[in-house]
Every structure is written in structure tokens, then in C-alpha cells.
């Protein structure tokens, strides 16, 4: 006891059933736990029995040892939860030894477990109608989390922060059970940010009269990013990289110069996008806006769009196309005529795996096409390139590599609230339904109902979620035919749908004026979203002409993965995305990508292929790639062999070509070859 006496800082007394719990603390740690019984004497209450509890067993001590312990303590505290009668007895006993004690509010759970847990109005946590200390609340929270699955450190830290901020464990438990408490789910708010940039008036633009009249009929002034672009040489033919948030007016930057040059006879406009769904929408937009001024066509594949009967017209004034559609035209030697403007929308696609190197190659091949045409067609003045993106981590570097003027505008037209709630896969659809209903039942100050885009990771899941929503909604993905997608777009625009449920198709920019974005999954397919993809997708929430604010909800499954190849869980990914910095846009070349793009450049430019390789964004190991092309007999000198030409026109990787050749040599039925190739890709 002598060592324990020297170490006592606080002596704590708490009423138990028939005696009192005694706890001696030093530096916040317990150094002794015991039990005290009082007896009545002529002098008043005095210690009757005193036992020290060690290793779960009682060790009797002399009652006087409790008095020594009390005298050694720096302070004595009695729990407020002790009954008034017992508090009076304890104080009377201590008064008999000229010892003072103060009643303090303490945690009952701590006291019952033999711990001293003082609480204040600031530190107390409410749970099941009583106040407990933070340590007990945290332990209770950890038990609740264990029922939901494994949580990462970041997720636990977030929930602990919410616990301490709210002071209510019951609210946190409700949140874990799918409750929608906006004060708790709210992670942060991205504030609206409107830079003070004096607008350019449309009547002051040096445009073709038909375009000038068309624009003045729509609006009197350009938006800030458009004004910046014009002031930095857009209409003087300068190449530009325009980086600005969703719904800030980037598309019109490309339209202004492209339509103007087409009307003035300075070459056609190619407006290029990564996905067929986006190309279809842009094609319809351009036809509606400029169809009375110019011939508008579309190129999304090797020949035509199946559903609307419009064949590709290479002589059109405006051609909307996918990257692959226009690249196929170049790889097969089609004459695109004089190209005055190329707009590359979603240029951050350069960083994506398979599509990135193909876009890199396409840009180089288009530049070569323009240069070659300038040499062979007098009067052709070349091509202006305009690159558009909402999200780029390294805009200065990318602009330099593209040899373009950087136009960067960081406006956020409306604020966006970002929310996080935890749910397993079975609960997510129910939570999404509540969120969609709440949003659709609310109107903005501009008179529009709130509408939702729900992002998930598979087409099957799109239909599954849509079926579970009470209000009218629709799945929207690349597996739907053109007419069905157009119907969904029209219904959403007319506010006939409360929500669309989609995969990556909408992330690239199909125009749905949504006020709310819900992430049912933080994966696309079997890959986690990048910070850039995530930012692009959440940027679809909130439109300045429709909504007062945007809302984004992440429905996060603790310990959740969508494929065994994933090395992180969804709750880990969630906080990485919310806190993460934008990834750099760069194209990386492995042997397969280098061989594929070098072969395409040989097909298009012959001996000048090295020049095309050298100016691409990524570092292409040209010498090694040429060696492989010769070894595999894809080229003969700097001429493609028939095999090489067939491979490049069908966008085949070398391993796919070898797979098909081997199957053909074995006499495999062609349909079976295609099926086997598809199964092979799915397995990979």
C-alpha cells in the first residue's frame, strides 16, 4: 500500500449495491480498486470493512488503510450519481478525519467497472437516456461497428468526430443503421465561387453575321470562362486547353470558334467525345442549334449510327464523333476535307488505361492530317485545337505538352454539400430511395424539382436500383438502344423522372440537370474511382439556372469490395476520394500500347511515324515498338503488311491479334472466335 499511497492523485467514491466502490487514480490511470463498507459509531459513520480488488479477487485490509489512502490523495471526489443519503454519510465519515470531498458528475458505466470517469456538459455523451463518458461511448461505438463489418481508421476517426461533435451516441447508431441525419452525414461543403471577371458582350464578338445573330438571340453576355478564352485568342485561332468546372460553359468555347470558322469557310468543326451516348447528345444539340446554318453529321463507329438512319457524311460542316470513330476514319485513309477546328472534350481521358493512349495517338494523327493537308491543298490554313476538361491535376504541364494556351477558371456556380453515410449493399437502395424522394419533393427558388443521378458499378445494378425507387426513375447506360436513351434524356429534362441510375456513361458529361448525385458504389466495374473521376461525377450536382445548391451522397459499405483484385475497401476509398488531390493527366506506355499506336502511326504516316510518336503526350519507346512490329510481321519496312493494316483498323492489341490468328489457323468457327475473345476480355 505504501507505493500506492504515494501514487494517489484522485480518490473516487461511488455507491454500489451494499457498499461503495473505491478507485484511486494517478495521471488518469487506476492504481487501486477496492470496496468500502461503513459502520455506525457514536462518533458517526466510520470505515467498517475495506477490501482491495486485485486480479478479480478481494483482499481484506484494515479499515485504517482506507483512511491513510484518503489522507494521501490529492483530492477526493464523490459521484453525483450516489444517492443524497449515501453522499451525506460519506461526507460525514470524511469530516471525521478532517477530509474534504467534492461531488462530481461521473460516468455510471465507468464507476460500475471500477473506473473514475468524470464528465462535463461538454464531454458527456448521451446514450439510452443517460450521460456517459467519451471512453465508454467510444467502446460502445466500436461494438456497433463490429456488427457492421470492419471499418478503416479513417472511417472510425470520422465517426468518432461525429460522436464528439453531436454528443449523442444514439444518433450515430441510427446513422449506421441507414438513418438520414443531414447534420451528421454532411462531410463538408464546397462553397460557391464566382470570380469577378468582366463579361464579353456577344454583340462585340467578331463573328460571322449568322452566328452573331444566333448568339445574341440566346444571351447578351458570355460566361466568365468563355470571356477569358476569347480575350486570350480563341477567335484568333490559338490552340487552347480550357479547364473549368462542370456547367461553367466550356462547350460553347469550342462552338464559338468552330462554328464561326465553318461559316467563314475556314474548315469544318470536329467535336470529339469519348462515348457514344455523349456523341449522340452533342449531335442532337448541334443539329437543333445550328442545323439551319450548317450540315451536321455524326461518326461514332466505322460506318453509321444504327438507330437514326443518318449515315456519316465526311463532307459535313460539323462532325460530332467519338475518339474511336474519327480515329477509324484516319486509320482507314478517309478524306475528312479541310478541318478548321478540332474540339477534344474530356481531354483528361488521356490518363485512362486503354482509351488514354488511343486519344494521345489520335491527337497526333489529327495534327499530322492537318499538316499534310496544308502541304497538299493550297488555301487551307490548318487546324485550331481546343481541349476541354473539368478536372486536371497538372494543367500547366498538359497545356505545354499540347502546345496550347491554358485557360483555367475555378468557378463553382452553386455550393455543393458532400455527405457520407455507411450502409451494406442490401441497405443502399432503400437509402437512395429516401434521398431521391426527399429531393424530388423539394423545389428550388427557381421553381425546379430536385432530381438525382445515381452512379453504380454495373448495368444490372442500374436496373435493380431503379426498380426499388418509389418515384418514377429509369436506368441509363450504354447497353440501352439509342431511342431508349433519348427518351430517358427527354423525360429527365421535362422533370418527369425523379432519378436516373447510371454507370460511367453519364460521368463523361451527358447533360442531365441534376441537383443531387448519389454514389451507390465508388467503383466503376472492378476498378475504384480515381479522384479525377470522382470530382467529375460529383460536379454534376447543382446547376446555376436550376438549383440553389447541389448535394452529393456517398453510400459507403464498410469492408466492401467488388472484386477480389481490389486491395482497398470502400470506406478506405471514400475518404481518400474526399481528401485526395487531383491526379496528374499523363499517358503511360507499356509495350502493347506503344506497339498499337506506332502501328497506327505507320498506317497513317508511313516513314513519318516517328515524328508522330515524338510529339505525343506520353513517352513512346519507338525503337523497341518498331522492332516488335517487324518481328511480328505487322510492318515491312515502314509499310504496314495486310495483317498490320487489318489489326490497326479494328483497334486490336497484339495479343488479341495472335489469339485470333491462332484460332483461325485451327479452323475455329468465326462466331466462336469472337465469343472466346469476349470471354477472354471479361476474365481479364
C-alpha positions in Angstrom: 0.0 0.0 0.0 2.9 2.4 0.7 3.7 2.7 -3.1 0.1 3.1 -3.9 -0.4 5.8 -1.3 2.4 7.8 -2.9 0.9 7.5 -6.3 -2.7 8.6 -5.4 -3.8 11.7 -7.2 -7.6 11.3 -7.0 -9.7 9.1 -4.8 -13.1 8.4 -6.2 -16.1 7.0 -4.3 -19.2 5.7 -5.9 -22.3 4.0 -4.4 -22.6 0.3 -5.2 -25.4 -2.0 -4.1 -24.5 -2.5 -0.4 -21.1 -0.8 -0.3 -19.0 1.8 -2.0 -16.6 1.4 -4.9 -13.2 3.0 -4.2 -10.9 3.9 -7.1 -7.5 5.6 -6.7 -6.1 7.3 -9.9 -2.8 8.7 -10.9 -2.2 10.6 -14.2 -5.6 9.3 -15.4 -4.8 5.6 -14.8 -6.2 3.4 -12.0 -3.6 2.3 -9.4 -6.1 0.8 -6.9 -9.6 -0.5 -6.9 -11.5 -1.6 -3.8 -14.7 -1.8 -1.8 -15.6 0.1 1.4 -18.4 -0.6 3.9 -19.3 1.9 6.6 -20.4 1.2 10.1 -22.2 3.5 12.5 -20.3 4.5 15.6 -21.0 7.0 18.4 -18.8 9.4 16.6 -20.7 9.0 13.3 -20.1 6.8 10.2 -16.6 5.2 10.0 -14.9 2.7 7.8 -16.1 -0.8 8.7 -14.6 -3.1 6.1 -12.1 -2.3 3.4 -11.1 -4.7 0.6 -8.7 -4.2 -2.3 -9.6 -6.0 -5.5 -6.7 -7.4 -7.4 -6.9 -10.0 -10.3 -10.6 -10.3 -9.7 -10.3 -11.3 -6.1 -11.0 -9.4 -2.8 -8.0 -8.9 -0.5 -9.2 -7.7 3.0 -7.3 -4.7 4.5 -7.5 -2.9 7.8 -10.2 -0.1 7.7 -7.5 2.3 8.8 -5.7 1.7 5.5 -8.6 3.4 3.7 -8.1 6.4 6.0 -4.4 6.5 5.1 -5.3 6.3 1.4 -7.8 9.1 1.7 -5.3 11.3 3.5 -2.7 10.6 0.8 -5.0 11.6 -2.0 -4.6 15.0 -3.7 -8.4 15.3 -4.0 -11.4 13.2 -3.1 -14.4 13.0 -5.4 -17.9 11.5 -4.8 -20.1 10.6 -7.7 -23.2 12.7 -8.1 -25.0 9.5 -9.1 -24.6 8.4 -5.5 -27.9 8.9 -3.6 -28.2 12.0 -1.4 -28.4 9.9 1.7 -25.2 8.0 0.9 -23.4 11.2 -0.1 -24.3 12.6 3.3 -22.9 9.5 5.1 -19.7 9.6 3.1 -19.1 13.3 3.8 -19.8 12.8 7.4 -17.3 9.9 7.5 -14.6 12.1 5.8 -15.4 15.1 8.0 -14.5 12.9 11.0 -10.9 12.8 9.6 -11.0 16.5 8.6 -11.0 15.4 4.9 -13.0 17.3 2.2 -14.7 15.8 -0.8 -16.5 17.3 -3.8 -19.4 15.8 -5.6 -18.8 15.5 -9.4 -20.8 14.2 -12.3 -19.3 10.9 -13.4 -20.0 8.1 -15.8 -22.0 5.3 -14.2 -20.6 2.7 -16.5 -17.0 3.6 -15.5 -18.0 3.5 -11.9 -19.6 0.1 -12.2 -16.4 -1.1 -13.8 -14.2 0.4 -11.2 -13.0 3.4 -13.1 -13.1 7.1 -12.4 -14.9 8.8 -15.4 -15.7 12.4 -14.7 -17.9 14.1 -17.3 -18.9 17.7 -18.1 -21.6 19.2 -20.1 -19.0 19.5 -23.0 -17.7 15.9 -22.7 -20.8 13.9 -21.8 -22.3 11.6 -24.4 -26.0 10.8 -24.3 -26.9 7.1 -24.8 -30.1 5.3 -23.8 -31.4 8.1 -21.7 -28.2 8.6 -19.6 -24.9 10.5 -19.9 -21.7 8.5 -20.3 -18.1 9.5 -20.8 -16.3 9.6 -24.1 -14.3 6.4 -23.4 -17.4 4.4 -22.7 -19.2 5.9 -25.7 -16.2 5.1 -27.9 -16.2 1.5 -26.7 -20.0 1.2 -27.4 -19.4 2.6 -30.8 -16.7 0.1 -31.5 -19.2 -2.7 -30.6 -21.7 -1.3 -33.0 -19.1 -1.0 -35.8 -18.1 -4.7 -35.2 -21.7 -5.6 -36.2 -21.4 -3.7 -39.4 -18.1 -5.0 -40.6 -14.5 -3.9 -40.5 -14.0 -0.2 -40.6 -10.8 1.5 -41.6 -9.0 4.0 -39.4 -10.2 6.9 -41.5 -13.9 5.8 -41.2 -13.6 5.2 -37.4 -12.0 8.6 -37.0 -14.8 10.3 -38.9 -17.5 8.5 -36.8 -15.6 9.4 -33.5 -15.5 13.1 -34.7 -19.3 13.0 -35.3 -19.8 11.3 -31.9 -17.9 14.0 -30.0 -19.5 16.8 -32.1 -23.0 15.6 -31.6 -22.7 14.3 -28.0 -25.3 11.7 -28.9 -24.3 8.0 -29.4 -27.9 7.1 -30.4 -27.8 9.4 -33.4 -24.5 7.7 -34.5 -26.0 4.3 -34.1 -29.1 5.4 -36.1 -26.7 6.7 -38.8 -25.1 3.3 -39.0 -28.5 1.7 -39.5 -29.3 3.8 -42.5 -30.7 6.9 -40.9 -30.5 10.2 -42.8 -29.4 12.8 -40.4 -28.1 15.6 -42.6 -26.2 17.3 -39.8 -24.2 14.0 -39.2 -23.9 12.8 -42.8 -22.6 16.1 -44.0 -18.8 15.8 -44.5 -18.2 19.3 -45.9 -19.4 21.9 -48.3 -17.7 23.1 -51.4 -18.5 26.8 -51.4 -19.8 28.6 -54.5 -17.0 30.6 -56.0 -17.7 33.2 -58.7 -14.7 35.1 -59.9 -15.2 38.8 -60.8 -14.5 38.7 -64.5 -16.0 41.4 -66.7 -18.0 39.6 -69.4 -17.6 40.0 -73.1 -20.8 41.1 -74.8 -21.9 38.9 -77.7 -22.5 42.0 -79.9 -18.8 42.8 -79.6 -17.6 39.5 -80.9 -16.1 39.4 -84.4 -18.2 36.5 -85.6 -19.9 35.5 -88.9 -23.2 37.5 -89.0 -25.4 34.4 -88.9 -23.6 33.1 -85.8 -23.6 36.5 -84.2 -27.4 36.8 -84.7 -27.9 33.3 -83.4 -25.9 34.0 -80.2 -27.5 37.4 -79.5 -30.9 35.7 -79.7 -29.8 33.4 -76.8 -27.8 35.7 -74.5 -26.2 39.1 -74.3 -23.0 38.3 -72.5 -20.5 35.4 -72.4 -19.9 33.5 -69.2 -16.6 34.1 -67.4 -14.7 31.1 -68.8 -15.9 32.0 -72.3 -14.8 35.6 -71.9 -11.4 34.5 -70.7 -11.0 32.3 -73.7 -12.0 35.0 -76.1 -9.6 37.5 -74.5 -6.8 35.0 -74.8 -7.0 34.5 -78.5 -9.8 31.9 -79.1 -11.1 33.7 -82.2 -7.6 34.4 -83.4 -7.0 30.7 -84.0 -4.9 29.9 -80.9 -4.9 26.4 -79.5 -6.3 26.3 -76.0 -6.7 23.9 -73.1 -9.8 25.0 -71.2 -10.1 23.7 -67.6 -13.2 24.6 -65.7 -15.9 23.0 -63.6 -19.0 21.3 -64.9 -21.8 23.7 -66.0 -19.5 26.7 -66.5 -19.9 26.9 -70.2 -16.8 25.1 -71.7 -18.7 23.6 -74.6 -19.6 27.0 -76.1 -15.8 27.8 -76.2 -15.4 25.1 -78.8 -18.6 26.0 -80.6 -17.7 29.7 -80.9 -14.6 29.2 -82.8 -15.6 26.0 -84.6 -19.0 27.2 -85.9 -17.5 30.6 -86.8 -14.7 29.1 -88.8 -17.0 26.7 -90.6 -19.4 29.5 -91.6 -16.5 31.6 -92.8 -15.3 28.8 -95.0 -12.1 28.1 -92.9 -12.7 24.4 -92.5 -15.2 22.1 -90.7 -15.6 21.5 -87.0 -14.8 18.1 -85.5 -16.3 17.9 -82.0 -14.9 14.7 -80.4 -16.0 12.9 -77.2 -15.1 9.6 -75.5 -18.5 7.9 -75.5 -21.3 7.1 -78.0 -24.0 8.3 -75.5 -22.3 11.7 -75.3 -21.8 11.9 -79.0 -25.5 11.2 -79.6 -26.5 14.0 -77.3 -24.0 16.5 -78.7 -25.1 15.6 -82.2 -28.7 16.4 -81.4 -27.7 19.6 -79.6 -25.7 20.8 -82.7 -28.5 19.9 -85.1 -31.0 21.8 -83.0 -28.8 24.9 -82.7 -27.0 25.1 -86.0 -28.9 22.7 -88.3 -30.4 25.7 -90.2 -26.9 27.1 -90.7 -24.7 24.1 -91.3 -24.7 20.4 -92.3 -24.3 18.4 -89.1 -23.2 14.7 -89.1 -22.0 12.1 -86.6 -19.3 9.5 -86.6 -19.4 7.0 -83.7 -18.1 3.8 -85.3 -16.8 2.6 -88.6 -19.8 3.4 -90.7 -23.1 4.7 -89.2 -25.4 5.1 -86.2 -27.8 2.2 -86.3 -30.8 3.8 -84.8 -31.4 7.1 -86.5 -30.6 6.2 -90.1 -28.1 9.1 -90.5 -25.0 7.9 -92.4 -21.7 9.6 -91.7 -21.1 12.4 -94.2 -17.4 13.2 -94.3 -18.2 16.4 -96.2 -20.4 17.8 -93.4 -19.6 21.2 -91.9 -19.9 19.9 -88.4 -18.9 16.3 -87.4 -19.6 15.1 -83.9 -17.7 11.9 -83.2 -16.3 9.6 -80.7 -12.5 9.4 -80.5 -12.6 5.9 -82.0 -15.0 6.9 -84.7 -12.7 9.6 -86.1 -9.6 7.6 -85.5 -11.0 4.8 -87.5 -11.6 7.2 -90.4 -7.9 8.3 -90.2 -6.6 4.7 -89.9 -8.6 3.7 -93.0 -7.5 6.7 -95.1 -10.8 8.5 -95.3 -10.6 12.1 -96.6 -12.1 14.4 -93.9 -11.7 17.5 -96.1 -10.5 20.8 -94.6 -10.7 20.6 -90.8 -10.7 24.1 -89.3 -11.3 23.2 -85.7 -10.9 20.1 -83.5 -12.5 20.2 -80.1 -11.4 17.4 -77.8 -13.9 17.1 -75.0 -13.0 15.3 -71.8 -9.3 15.5 -72.6 -8.4 14.1 -69.2 -9.2 10.8 -70.8 -5.5 10.8 -71.7 -4.7 9.3 -68.4 -7.0 6.3 -68.7 -5.6 2.8 -69.5 -6.7 1.7 -72.9 -8.5 4.8 -74.1 -5.7 7.1 -73.0 -3.0 6.1 -75.4 -5.5 5.9 -78.3 -6.6 9.5 -77.6 -2.9 10.5 -77.4 -2.3 8.8 -80.8 -5.5 10.4 -82.3 -4.4 13.9 -81.4 -1.0 13.3 -83.0 -2.6 11.8 -86.1 -5.1 14.7 -86.5 -2.2 17.2 -86.3 -0.4 15.2 -88.9 -3.5 15.1 -91.1 -3.7 18.9 -90.8 0.0 19.4 -91.7 -0.2 17.0 -94.6 -3.3 18.7 -96.0 -1.6 22.2 -95.7 1.2 20.8 -97.8 -1.0 19.4 -100.5 -4.0 21.7 -100.6 -3.3 25.4 -101.3 -5.5 27.8 -99.4 -6.0 25.5 -96.4 -4.9 27.4 -93.3 -4.6 24.5 -90.8 -6.5 23.4 -87.7 -7.1 25.0 -84.4 -7.2 22.6 -81.4 -9.4 23.3 -78.4 -9.1 20.8 -75.4 -11.8 20.8 -72.7 -11.8 19.3 -69.2 -13.4 19.9 -65.9 -10.6 18.3 -63.9 -6.9 18.3 -64.5 -4.3 17.9 -61.8 -1.4 19.3 -63.8 -2.9 21.8 -66.2 0.3 23.8 -66.9 2.3 20.8 -67.8 -0.5 19.4 -70.0 -1.0 22.7 -71.8 2.7 22.8 -72.5 2.7 19.3 -73.9 -0.3 20.1 -76.1 1.3 23.4 -77.1 -1.9 25.2 -76.1 -2.7 28.3 -74.1 -4.1 27.4 -70.7 -7.5 28.9 -69.8 -8.2 27.9 -66.2 -11.3 29.0 -64.4 -12.1 27.6 -60.9 -15.6 28.9 -60.5 -18.2 26.7 -58.7 -21.6 28.3 -59.7 -23.5 26.8 -56.7 -22.3 25.3 -53.4 -22.2 21.5 -53.1 -22.8 19.7 -49.9 -20.9 16.4 -49.6 -22.4 13.7 -47.4 -21.2 10.3 -46.2 -23.3 7.5 -44.8 -22.5 3.9 -44.1 -24.6 1.0 -45.4 -24.2 -2.5 -46.7 -25.2 -3.4 -50.2 -28.7 -4.5 -49.1 -29.5 -1.2 -47.4 -28.1 1.1 -50.1 -31.2 1.0 -52.4 -33.5 1.9 -49.6 -31.4 4.8 -48.5 -31.2 6.0 -52.1 -35.0 5.8 -52.3 -35.4 8.0 -49.3 -32.9 10.5 -50.7 -34.5 10.6 -54.1 -37.9 11.1 -52.6 -36.8 13.9 -50.3 -35.0 15.7 -53.2 -37.9 15.3 -55.7 -40.4 16.6 -53.1 -38.3 19.8 -52.8 -38.4 22.8 -55.2 -35.6 25.3 -55.7 -36.1 29.1 -55.6 -36.1 28.9 -59.4 -39.1 26.5 -59.4 -37.4 23.2 -60.3 -37.9 20.0 -58.5 -34.8 18.3 -57.2 -33.6 15.4 -59.4 -31.0 12.8 -58.8 -28.2 10.9 -60.7 -27.3 7.6 -59.0 -24.0 6.2 -60.1 -23.4 2.5 -59.7 -20.9 0.0 -61.0 -22.8 -2.3 -63.3 -25.7 -2.3 -65.8 -27.5 -5.0 -63.8 -27.3 -2.8 -60.7 -28.8 0.1 -62.6 -32.0 -1.8 -63.2 -32.1 -3.2 -59.7 -31.9 0.1 -58.0 -34.3 1.8 -60.5 -36.9 -0.9 -59.7 -36.7 -0.2 -56.0 -37.3 3.6 -56.2 -40.8 4.6 -55.4 -40.9 7.7 -57.7 -40.5 7.3 -61.4 -36.9 6.7 -62.5 -35.0 5.0 -65.3 -31.8 3.1 -65.8 -29.4 4.8 -68.3 -26.3 3.0 -69.7 -24.6 2.1 -72.9 -26.5 -1.2 -73.1 -29.8 0.6 -73.9 -30.6 1.4 -77.5 -30.4 4.9 -78.8 -34.1 5.6 -78.8 -34.5 4.5 -75.2 -31.6 6.7 -74.1 -33.1 9.7 -75.9 -36.5 9.0 -74.2 -34.8 9.0 -70.8 -33.0 12.2 -71.5 -36.2 13.9 -72.6 -38.2 12.6 -69.6 -35.5 13.8 -67.2 -35.4 17.2 -68.9 -39.1 17.5 -68.6 -38.9 16.6 -64.9 -41.0 13.5 -65.4 -38.3 11.4 -63.7 -37.1 11.7 -60.2 -33.8 10.0 -60.9 -31.6 8.2 -63.5 -29.4 5.3 -62.4 -26.3 5.0 -64.5 -22.8 3.7 -64.9 -19.8 5.6 -66.3 -21.8 6.8 -69.4 -23.0 9.9 -67.6 -19.8 10.7 -65.8 -18.3 11.9 -69.1 -20.8 14.7 -69.4 -24.2 13.7 -70.8 -26.3 16.7 -69.8 -28.8 15.9 -67.1 -29.6 19.0 -64.9 -29.5 17.1 -61.5 -29.5 18.7 -58.1 -28.3 15.6 -56.3 -25.7 12.9 -57.1 -25.7 9.6 -55.1 -22.8 7.2 -55.3 -24.3 3.7 -54.8 -20.7 2.4 -55.4 -17.3 4.1 -55.5 -16.2 1.6 -58.2 -16.8 1.5 -62.0 -16.7 -2.1 -63.0 -14.0 -3.7 -60.9 -11.8 -0.6 -60.5 -12.1 2.1 -57.8 -12.8 5.6 -59.0 -9.9 8.0 -59.3 -10.1 11.4 -57.6 -10.5 12.9 -61.0 -13.4 10.6 -62.0 -15.0 11.2 -58.6 -14.7 15.0 -58.9 -16.1 14.9 -62.5 -19.1 12.9 -61.3 -19.9 14.8 -58.2 -19.7 18.0 -60.3 -22.9 17.1 -61.9 -24.8 18.1 -58.8 -26.3 21.5 -58.9 -26.9 23.8 -61.9 -26.9 27.6 -61.6 -30.0 28.1 -63.7 -32.0 25.4 -61.9 -30.8 24.9 -58.3 -29.8 26.8 -55.2 -27.2 24.1 -54.2 -26.0 20.6 -55.1 -26.0 17.6 -52.8 -23.7 14.6 -53.1 -24.2 11.4 -51.0 -21.6 8.6 -50.8 -23.2 5.4 -49.7 -20.2 3.5 -48.3 -20.1 -0.2 -47.4 -17.6 -0.9 -44.6 -15.1 -3.5 -45.6 -16.8 -3.7 -49.1 -15.0 -4.7 -52.3 -16.4 -5.5 -55.7 -13.7 -7.9 -56.9 -11.1 -9.9 -55.2 -8.4 -8.0 -57.1 -9.2 -4.8 -55.1 -6.6 -4.0 -52.5 -8.7 -1.4 -50.6 -12.1 -1.4 -49.1 -14.9 1.1 -49.9 -14.6 3.0 -46.7 -10.9 3.5 -47.3 -11.5 4.7 -50.8 -14.3 7.1 -49.7 -12.0 9.2 -47.5 -9.2 9.0 -50.0 -11.5 10.5 -52.6 -12.9 13.1 -50.3 -9.5 14.3 -49.2 -7.5 13.4 -52.3 -5.7 15.7 -54.7 -6.4 15.6 -58.4 -4.2 13.1 -60.2 -2.0 14.3 -63.0 -3.1 13.8 -66.5 -0.4 11.8 -68.4 -0.3 8.9 -70.8 1.9 5.9 -69.9 3.0 3.4 -72.5 3.7 -0.3 -72.0 4.8 -2.5 -74.8 1.3 -3.2 -76.0 0.2 0.5 -76.1 3.5 1.5 -77.8 3.1 -1.1 -80.5 -0.5 -0.3 -81.2 0.0 3.4 -81.5 3.2 3.1 -83.5 1.5 0.7 -85.9 -1.5 3.2 -86.3 1.0 6.0 -87.0 2.8 3.9 -89.6 -0.5 3.2 -91.3 -1.4 6.9 -91.4 2.0 8.5 -91.9 4.5 5.8 -93.1 8.1 6.8 -92.6 6.9 9.9 -90.7 5.5 7.7 -87.9 8.5 8.6 -85.6 7.6 12.3 -85.8 4.1 11.5 -84.7 5.4 9.4 -81.8 7.8 12.1 -80.7 5.1 14.7 -80.2 2.7 12.5 -78.3 2.0 13.3 -74.6 3.5 10.0 -73.3 7.0 8.8 -73.9 6.7 6.1 -76.6 9.7 3.7 -76.9 9.6 4.0 -80.8 12.7 1.9 -81.5 11.5 -1.0 -79.4 8.0 -0.8 -80.8 9.2 -0.8 -84.4 11.4 -3.8 -83.7 8.4 -5.7 -82.4 6.3 -4.7 -85.4 9.0 -6.0 -87.7 9.4 -9.2 -85.7 5.7 -9.9 -85.7 5.4 -9.0 -89.4 2.9 -6.2 -88.8 5.1 -3.9 -91.0 7.5 -4.4 -93.8 10.0 -1.5 -93.6 7.7 1.4 -92.9 4.7 0.0 -94.8 2.0 -2.0 -93.0 1.5 -5.5 -94.1 -2.1 -6.6 -94.8 -2.1 -8.2 -91.3 -0.9 -5.0 -89.7 -3.4 -2.9 -91.6 -6.2 -5.2 -90.5 -5.1 -5.1 -86.9 -5.0 -1.3 -86.7 -8.3 -0.8 -88.5 -10.0 -3.0 -85.9 -8.1 -1.5 -82.9 -6.7 -4.8 -81.9 -3.9 -5.2 -79.3 -1.1 -7.6 -80.4 -2.2 -10.3 -78.0 -5.7 -10.2 -79.3 -4.4 -10.4 -82.9 -2.3 -13.5 -82.0 -5.3 -15.1 -80.2 -7.5 -14.7 -83.3 -4.8 -15.9 -85.7 -4.2 -19.0 -83.7 -7.9 -19.7 -83.6 -8.3 -19.2 -87.4 -5.4 -21.5 -88.1 -7.1 -24.2 -86.0 -10.2 -23.8 -88.1 -12.3 -22.4 -85.2 -15.7 -21.1 -86.3 -15.6 -17.3 -86.6 -18.5 -16.8 -84.2 -16.7 -18.9 -81.7 -13.6 -16.9 -82.1 -15.5 -13.7 -81.3 -17.2 -15.3 -78.3 -13.9 -16.7 -77.0 -12.3 -13.3 -77.4 -15.1 -11.6 -75.4 -14.9 -14.2 -72.7 -11.1 -13.8 -72.5 -11.5 -10.0 -72.1 -14.2 -10.5 -69.4 -11.9 -12.8 -67.5 -9.1 -10.3 -67.7 
